[in-house]
Every structure is written in C-alpha cells, then in structure tokens.
C-alpha cells in the first residue's frame, strides 16, 4: 500500500511534507484537503486526524499527525522551540 499524505498546498507544513517525500523518493498519494472549504473539520477527516490539522500521513493502519502533549511543561518546551524556529530560522527564508 502506498503512503497517503493528506495536505493542502496552501499550508506550509503540508508543502514541507510533500517536498520531503519528493526529494527522498518516497512513493505517496496526495489526498487534497481544502482548508478554505473547511474540509479538515469534517467528521471523515477527524477519523484520520482527531486534531483536525494538516498535514496527516497514513500508512496502512498507522496514522501520523502533529499532536501536542497534554502535559503543560512538555507543551511549553515545544512552543519555546517552535517560537525560536519561527523567529530565527524562518525569518531568513
């Protein structure tokens, strides 16, 4: 079975996953989810990603998507790193 990438190319994280797959020769099928039509909020997509965010990857029965931990300390550490990334690395891009 081929890897399925649920994405909207208007989403920078979605584009990053698609580019990663292409650069690394990963065989995948792109499943378009239109954010502007709120397709990511449908019950059908919630079965793929309960967080209702893009991108999401499905490989057979395995589903991979971004999820933050419930623990406040761990969540704050993640936000700290993401803030640094957006404030420093992405600024030059």
C-alpha positions in Angstrom: 0.0 0.0 0.0 1.2 3.5 -0.9 1.8 6.2 1.7 -1.1 8.7 1.8 -0.4 12.4 2.5 -3.4 14.5 3.4 -2.5 18.0 2.6 -3.4 21.4 1.3 -0.7 23.1 -0.7 -1.6 26.4 0.8 -0.3 25.1 4.1 3.5 25.5 4.6 3.8 22.3 6.7 1.9 20.4 4.0 4.2 21.6 1.3 7.2 20.7 3.5 6.0 17.0 3.8 5.3 16.8 0.1 8.8 18.2 -0.8 10.4 15.8 1.7 8.7 12.9 0.0 9.7 14.0 -3.4 13.3 14.8 -2.5 13.7 11.4 -0.8 11.9 9.4 -3.5 9.1 8.3 -1.2 6.2 6.9 -3.2 3.0 8.6 -2.0 -0.5 9.6 -2.9 -1.6 13.1 -2.2 -5.0 13.4 -0.7 -6.1 17.0 -1.1 -8.0 18.5 1.9 -9.2 22.1 1.1 -8.7 24.2 4.2 -10.6 27.1 2.6 -13.7 24.8 2.4 -13.1 23.7 6.0 -12.7 20.1 4.8 -10.2 19.5 7.6 -13.0 20.0 10.1 -15.3 17.2 8.8 -16.0 14.0 10.8 -14.4 12.0 8.0 -11.1 13.8 8.3 -11.3 13.7 12.1 -11.1 9.9 11.8 -7.7 10.4 10.1 -6.5 13.2 12.4 -8.5 13.9 15.6 -6.7 17.2 15.9 -8.2 18.3 12.5 -5.0 19.8 11.3 -2.8 19.3 8.2 -0.7 17.5 7.2 -1.5 14.0 8.1 0.1 10.8 6.9 -1.5 7.4 6.7 0.5 4.2 6.0 -1.9 1.3 6.2 -3.4 1.3 9.7 -0.7 3.7 11.0 -1.7 7.4 11.2 0.8 10.1 11.8 -0.1 13.7 12.6 1.1 16.6 14.8 -0.1 16.4 18.3 0.9 18.3 21.4 1.3 16.6 24.7 -1.3 17.2 27.4 1.5 17.9 30.0 1.8 21.7 30.3 5.6 21.6 30.9 6.2 19.5 27.8 3.9 21.6 25.7 5.6 24.8 26.8 9.0 23.3 25.8 7.7 22.5 22.4 6.2 26.0 22.0 9.6 27.5 23.0 11.4 25.6 20.3 8.8 26.4 17.7 8.9 30.1 18.6 12.7 30.1 18.3 12.4 28.3 14.9 9.9 30.8 13.6 11.7 33.8 14.9 15.2 32.8 13.7 15.3 30.1 11.1 12.2 31.0 9.1 12.9 34.8 9.1 15.7 34.4 6.6 13.6 32.2 4.4 
